[in-house]
């Protein structure tokens, strides 16, 4: 089972919200059609846990085989706001045109009315 950080990295890759991170992984997987297919599968279904887990496992294998890639991957990950989110913490990322309201909150006990 991949470590939780690799699941988070895979989810960020699937959402394609992390261009630098995506580029690092795509370069690494460039000569491996199966790995590229897993990256693409996660990208077309960013909310599906199975492709994300498969991508995280592929990242785990790639890190174990290539320490330079592991360092580059982790360095790019640390540049993203998502990397600072901790268990139980709150992290919102809003991109694109926002027409509604956005709320960032930790534990909410009761209703929220806007």
C-alpha positions in Angstrom: 0.0 0.0 0.0 1.5 3.4 -1.0 2.2 5.9 1.7 -0.5 8.6 2.1 1.6 11.3 0.6 1.7 9.3 -2.7 -2.1 9.0 -2.7 -2.2 12.8 -2.3 0.3 13.4 -5.0 -1.6 11.0 -7.3 -4.9 12.9 -6.6 -3.2 16.2 -7.4 -1.9 14.7 -10.6 -5.4 13.4 -11.5 -6.9 16.8 -11.1 -4.1 18.3 -13.3 -4.0 21.3 -10.9 -0.3 20.9 -10.4 1.5 21.6 -13.7 5.0 21.3 -12.4 4.3 18.1 -10.6 2.5 16.7 -13.6 5.4 17.5 -15.9 7.9 15.8 -13.6 5.8 12.6 -13.6 5.1 12.7 -17.3 8.8 13.0 -18.1 9.6 10.1 -15.8 6.9 7.9 -17.4 7.6 9.0 -21.0 9.2 5.7 -22.0 6.8 3.5 -20.2 3.4 3.2 -22.0 1.8 1.4 -19.1 2.8 4.1 -16.6 1.5 6.8 -19.0 -1.7 5.0 -19.3 -2.2 5.0 -15.5 -1.4 8.7 -15.4 -4.0 9.3 -18.1 -6.6 7.0 -16.5 -6.3 9.0 -13.3 -6.6 12.3 -15.2 -9.8 11.3 -16.9 -11.4 10.1 -13.7 -10.0 12.4 -10.9 -12.6 11.3 -8.4 -12.3 7.6 -8.9 -10.1 6.0 -6.2 -9.0 3.0 -8.2 -7.0 4.9 -10.9 -5.6 7.2 -8.3 -4.4 4.2 -6.1 -2.9 2.5 -9.2 -1.0 5.8 -10.0 0.2 6.1 -6.4 1.5 2.5 -6.5 3.3 3.3 -9.8 4.8 6.4 -8.2 5.9 4.3 -5.2 7.7 1.8 -7.5 9.3 4.7 -9.5 10.6 6.3 -6.3 12.0 3.1 -5.1 13.9 2.6 -8.3 15.0 6.1 -8.9 16.0 8.3 -5.9 16.6 11.4 -8.1 13.0 11.1 -9.3 11.8 10.6 -5.7 13.6 13.8 -4.6 12.3 15.8 -7.6 8.7 14.5 -7.1 8.8 15.4 -3.4 10.3 18.8 -4.1 7.6 19.7 -6.6 5.0 18.4 -4.2 6.2 20.7 -1.4 5.7 23.7 -3.7 1.9 23.1 -3.7 -0.5 24.5 -1.1 -2.0 21.0 -0.8 1.3 19.6 0.6 0.8 21.7 3.8 -2.6 20.2 4.6 -2.5 18.0 7.6 -4.8 15.3 8.8 -7.9 17.0 10.2 -6.8 20.3 8.7 -8.6 22.3 6.1 -7.4 23.2 2.7 -9.5 24.7 -0.1 -8.3 25.4 -3.6 -10.6 27.4 -5.8 -9.7 27.8 -9.5 -11.5 29.2 -12.5 -14.5 31.5 -12.5 -16.3 31.5 -9.2 -19.9 32.6 -9.3 -21.0 31.2 -5.9 -19.8 31.4 -2.4 -16.8 29.6 -0.9 -16.5 28.7 2.7 -13.5 27.4 4.5 -14.1 25.8 7.8 -12.8 23.2 10.2 -15.4 21.5 12.4 -18.9 22.8 11.9 -21.5 21.8 14.5 -24.8 23.1 13.3 -26.0 24.9 10.3 -24.3 27.4 8.0 -26.6 30.1 6.5 -25.4 32.5 3.9 
